[in-house]
Amino acid sequence: MPESRLPSLILRLSGVFCVLLALSACSSVKLAYGLADNALESRAERYLDLDAADERHVQEEVARLVAWHRTAMLPRYAAFLHRQAAVTDKGPWQPGDVENAFAEFRGLLDETVAGAAPYIASVLARHTASGKIDHLEAQMAAYIGEERLEEQAPFDDLLAERVERRVDNLERFIGPLRDDQIEIVRWHTRPTVGDRLVWLDHLEKRQRALTEFLRSDPASAPLAAFVYKLALRGYDIVDPSYGGVSEARWRKLEALYADVLASLSDDQRFNLAATLRSYADDIMDLAAGE
């Protein structure tokens, strides 16, 4: 399930743990979570101008964020996975099952971002000086430039890369896909190849909104509220018309999953249910500190 440069970084910092729901081998879940703090710190280092005191503050806030997430959110993720395994046990997935799963997943993402926002705001609050904001703007602009350059690749190359990535993600849960299932993925992916350029244009607007807000030297509470809104519904701040585009992207992804899940064989459904339960068990081990 879905699917995270600072508005993007905010969402990645706060929503990165949801990616644990889409990892491969069970041991990978524990390994990835064990490396989560380093990954978050590395992302902060890329975009923020950090002195020694700032680095210590990032480390402290990341540790607090991970501790909160371990106790508050991991059990919720595990319960979500168990519910999807139970749906799989019943037989072929129905469109309503996929709709419910997406709605629940998005609710978990919302709660994750809301809970993480105060920790992220605490870091950003130390970066309201003009020089630090200039550094942040330059790093975000560099990211946008890199991503736009990648989108200049030939259409067929972009399509092949995105189909391969989606197939790999699905096969981590289901096992090898049949040729007809790969064609389902390709059919759903083809019309979305140009979506990322539209998203990058919108991201640039959100990044500008972030730096403008930081220049106002906001207090922690308003900054946390801004972080939350910018990460999940940034279009309300910079471009309300993009809200429809965002929802359409979710609907496209939901349609892809609905068609793939409806096509599963009995063996693939068995693999999916077993994998979901295995991930859930690993996540609960993590929540218990194991």
Protein Blocks (a to p, Z undefined) as FASTA:
>chain_A
ZZehjllmmmmmmmmmmmmmmccbfklmmmmmmmmmmmmmmmmmmmpccdfklmmmmmmm
mmmmmmmmmmmmmmmmmmmmmmmmmmmmnoccdfklmmmmmmmmmmmmmmmmmmmmmmmm
mmmmmmmbfklmmmmmmmmmmmmmmmmmmmmpcfklmmmmmmmmmmmmmmmmnopcdfkl
mmmmmmmmmmmmmmmmmmmmmmmmmmmmmmmmmmnopafklmmmmmmmmmmmmmlmmomm
lmmmmmmmmmmmmmmmmmmmmmpcfklmmmmmmmmmmmmmmmmmmmnoZZ
